[in-house]
Amino acid sequence: MTGFARQDGGDETISWTWEIKSVNGKSLDLRSRLPSGYEALEPVVRAAAPERCARGNLQIGLSVDTSDRPLRMRVNRELLDQLLELAKTLKDAPGAEAPRLDGLLALRGVVEAVEEEEDAEARAAREAAMAADLAQALDALVEVRRAEGARLQGLVEGHLASMAGLVGQAAASAAAQPEALRQRLKERVEELLAASPALPEERLAQESAVLITKADVREELDRLDAHLAAARELLAEGGPVGRRLDFLCQEFNREANTLCSKAPDVELTRIGLELKGVIDQLREQVQNIE
């Protein structure tokens, strides 16, 4: 399911922002992008996301702004010592003058601005605050995905209603009626007897059973009704039902294929093909449901 969420946070020294993007996926695929120095939050991300999302491709990113953090100036003694040694080697050169301290300190890299070191307690408090903001961002994402799910539920229910109507049409068609089945069976038996008058009763019974099985679509229609009822129950249940609906789509398609292969007339074939089209539309929507 698709969605986006953002959560800002900060303390007296730095500020941060969590951004979460979600797109459709058959399973949960989680990718995180954390700045250097905040790798300790990776397990937090890995634990918090699956608690709220069962499907989808999630991209979770953290950005940190330290521009307001207090800095202290430090002399790079190693670089300064190298410069002093170099000055000694050049002191006898024509026009050479002894280096001045202010000139040395003005050289790039001699004086560095470094962040104040913080203790473990302050670091742990900041990471806890970041984790709390991550939870808020994930909760906001869940609400966005829930709103999309409500919209998709209406579409899925519409497809199920269309399928139920087509199943009803198939059940009411002349080709699916018992009298039509008996008439077709009678005609085929007469054809068999005309082709082979001495056909043994056992063989005739076997051929009749095969004909009945091939011609009777009521079993497929009953299973389609059962699958429709199961799909409606899943929608009423709520929660992560996408994978189970995806499985039902496979079962819908299986029964629709059998219905088309058994259809003895053009009308029932038309209904079966239309049913397959609605099932394909349903499957496309189910891929977006958690």
C-alpha positions in Angstrom: 0.0 0.0 0.0 1.2 3.5 -0.7 1.7 6.3 1.8 4.0 9.0 3.1 4.7 10.2 6.6 7.1 12.8 8.1 8.0 13.5 11.7 10.3 16.3 12.9 12.0 16.4 16.3 15.0 17.8 18.1 16.6 18.8 21.4 18.6 21.8 22.6 21.6 20.9 20.4 20.4 19.3 17.1 17.2 18.6 15.1 16.1 15.6 13.1 13.5 14.5 10.6 12.1 11.0 9.9 10.6 10.4 6.4 8.8 7.2 5.5 7.7 6.2 2.0 5.5 3.2 1.3 4.7 1.6 -2.1 2.9 -1.6 -3.0 4.6 -5.0 -2.4 3.6 -8.6 -2.0 5.6 -8.8 1.2 7.3 -6.4 3.6 10.5 -5.1 2.2 12.2 -2.6 4.5 15.1 -0.3 3.6 16.6 2.3 6.0 18.9 5.2 5.4 20.6 6.5 8.6 23.4 9.1 8.8 26.8 8.2 10.0 26.9 7.8 13.8 23.3 6.7 14.2 23.7 3.1 13.2 22.4 2.1 16.7 18.9 3.1 15.5 18.9 0.4 12.8 17.6 -2.4 15.1 14.9 0.0 16.3 13.7 0.6 12.8 13.8 -3.1 12.0 11.7 -3.9 15.1 9.2 -1.0 14.9 8.1 -1.3 11.2 6.9 -4.9 11.1 4.8 -4.2 14.2 2.7 -1.9 12.1 3.0 -3.0 8.5 2.7 -6.5 7.1 3.1 -5.7 3.4 4.7 -3.1 1.2 8.1 -1.6 0.2 9.1 0.8 3.0 11.9 3.3 2.7 12.7 4.9 6.1 15.2 7.8 6.2 16.6 9.9 9.0 18.3 13.3 8.4 20.1 15.2 11.2 20.9 18.9 11.4 23.8 19.8 13.7 24.2 23.4 12.6 23.1 24.8 15.9 25.2 22.5 18.0 27.9 24.3 20.0 31.5 23.9 18.7 34.9 24.3 20.3 38.1 25.2 18.6 41.0 22.8 18.7 44.6 23.2 17.4 45.8 20.4 15.2 49.1 19.9 16.9 50.3 17.2 14.5 49.9 19.6 11.5 51.3 22.5 13.4 54.5 20.5 14.4 55.0 19.5 10.7 54.8 23.2 9.7 57.3 24.2 12.4 59.7 21.5 11.3 59.3 22.7 7.7 60.0 26.3 8.8 63.3 25.1 10.4 64.5 23.6 7.2 63.8 26.8 5.3 65.2 29.3 7.9 68.5 29.8 6.0 66.8 30.4 2.6 67.3 33.9 1.2 64.6 36.3 2.5 63.2 33.7 4.9 61.7 35.0 8.1 60.7 33.1 11.2 57.0 32.2 11.1 54.6 34.1 13.2 52.1 32.4 15.4 49.1 34.2 13.9 50.2 33.3 10.4 50.5 29.6 11.4 47.1 29.5 13.0 45.6 31.1 9.9 46.7 28.2 7.8 43.9 25.9 6.8 43.5 22.8 9.0 45.7 24.1 11.9 42.7 25.3 13.8 39.6 23.0 13.7 36.1 23.4 14.9 34.9 20.2 16.6 31.7 19.2 18.3 31.6 18.9 22.0 31.7 15.4 23.1 28.6 14.1 24.9 28.3 11.5 27.5 26.6 8.1 27.0 23.5 9.2 29.0 22.9 12.2 26.8 23.4 10.1 23.7 20.9 7.4 25.0 18.3 10.1 25.7 18.6 11.5 22.2 18.3 8.1 20.6 15.2 7.4 22.7 13.6 10.7 21.6 14.4 9.7 17.9 12.9 6.3 18.4 9.7 7.9 19.8 9.5 10.2 16.8 10.0 7.2 14.5 7.0 5.5 16.2 4.9 8.6 15.6 5.9 8.7 11.9 5.0 5.0 11.5 1.6 5.5 13.2 0.9 8.4 10.8 1.8 6.1 7.9 -0.6 3.5 9.2 -3.4 6.0 9.2 -2.6 7.0 5.6 -2.6 3.4 4.6 -5.8 2.7 6.5 -7.5 5.5 4.6 -6.4 4.0 1.3 -7.5 0.6 2.5 -11.0 2.0 3.2 -11.1 3.2 -0.4 -9.9 -0.1 -1.8 -12.4 -2.0 0.3 -15.2 -0.3 -1.6 -13.6 -1.2 -4.9 -13.1 -4.8 -3.8 -16.7 -5.1 -2.6 -17.9 -3.8 -6.0 -15.9 -6.5 -7.8 -17.3 -9.2 -5.5 -20.8 -7.9 -6.2 -20.2 -8.1 -10.0 -18.8 -11.6 -9.6 -21.8 -12.7 -7.5 -24.1 -11.4 -10.2 -22.3 -13.3 -12.9 -22.3 -16.5 -10.9 -26.1 -16.0 -10.5 -26.4 -15.6 -14.2 -24.4 -18.7 -14.8 -26.6 -20.7 -12.4 -29.8 -19.4 -14.0 -28.6 -20.1 -17.6 -30.3 -22.9 -19.5 -27.0 -24.8 -19.9 -26.7 -25.2 -16.1 -30.2 -26.5 -15.5 -30.7 -30.2 -14.6 -33.2 -30.7 -17.4 -30.7 -29.4 -19.9 -28.1 -31.8 -18.4 -30.4 -34.7 -18.7 -31.3 -33.9 -22.3 -27.6 -33.6 -23.4 -26.8 -36.8 -21.6 -29.7 -38.6 -23.4 -28.5 -37.3 -26.7 -24.9 -38.4 -26.1 -26.0 -41.9 -25.0 -28.1 -42.3 -28.1 -25.1 -41.3 -30.2 -23.0 -43.9 -28.4 -25.6 -46.6 -28.9 -26.1 -45.7 -32.5 -22.3 -45.9 -33.1 -22.0 -49.2 -31.2 -25.3 -51.1 -30.5 -23.5 -53.8 -28.6 -21.8 -51.4 -26.1 -21.6 -53.2 -22.7 -23.6 -51.7 -19.9 -20.5 -51.2 -17.8 -18.8 -49.2 -20.6 -22.0 -47.2 -21.1 -22.2 -46.4 -17.4 -18.6 -45.2 -17.5 -19.2 -43.0 -20.5 -22.3 -41.6 -18.9 -20.4 -40.7 -15.8 -17.8 -38.9 -17.8 -20.4 -37.0 -19.7 -22.2 -35.9 -16.5 -18.9 -34.7 -15.0 -18.0 -32.7 -18.1 -21.4 -31.1 -18.5 -22.4 -30.3 -14.9 -21.0 -26.9 -13.8 -23.0 -26.6 -10.6 -20.1 -27.8 -8.5 -17.9 -25.0 -9.8 -20.7 -22.5 -9.2 -21.1 -23.7 -5.6 -17.4 -23.3 -5.0 -17.5 -19.8 -6.5 -20.3 -18.9 -4.1 -18.3 -20.3 -1.2 -15.2 -18.3 -2.2 -17.3 -15.1 -2.4 -18.6 -15.7 1.1 -15.1 -16.3 2.4 -13.9 -13.0 0.7 -16.7 -11.0 2.3 -15.8 -12.5 5.7 -12.2 -11.4 5.3 -13.2 -7.9 4.5 -15.5 -7.8 7.5 -12.7 -9.2 9.7 -10.3 -6.3 8.9 -6.6 -6.4 9.6 -3.9 -7.6 7.2 -6.0 -9.8 4.8 -4.2 -9.1 1.5 -2.4 -12.4 1.2 -5.5 -14.4 1.9 -7.5 -12.4 -0.6 -4.7 -13.0 -3.1 -5.0 -16.8 -2.5 -8.8 -16.5 -3.0 -8.2 -14.8 -6.4 -6.3 -17.8 -7.5 -9.2 -20.1 -6.5 -11.7 -17.8 -8.3 -9.6 -18.0 -11.4 -9.3 -21.8 -11.2 -13.1 -22.2 -11.0 -13.7 -19.7 -13.7 -11.3 -21.5 -16.1 -13.1 -24.8 -15.3 -16.4 -23.2 -15.9 -15.3 -21.9 -19.4 -13.9 -25.3 -20.3 -17.1 -27.1 -19.4 -19.5 -24.5 -20.9 -21.7 -26.3 -23.4 -23.0 -23.2 -25.1 -22.0 -19.7 -26.1 -24.0 -17.9 -23.4 -22.3 -19.7 -20.5 -18.9 -19.3 -22.2 -19.6 -15.5 -22.4 -20.5 -15.4 -18.7 -17.3 -17.3 -17.8 -15.1 -15.0 -19.8 -16.7 -11.9 -18.3 -16.2 -13.5 -14.8 -12.5 -14.0 -15.6 -12.2 -10.3 -16.5 -13.7 -9.2 -13.2 -11.4 -11.6 -11.3 -8.4 -10.0 -13.0 -9.6 -6.5 -11.9 -10.0 -7.9 -8.4 -6.5 -9.3 -8.3 -5.0 -6.0 -9.3 -6.7 -4.3 -6.3 -5.9 -7.1 -3.9 -2.1 -6.5 -4.6 -2.5 -3.1 -3.0 -4.1 -4.4 0.2 -2.1 -5.1 3.3 
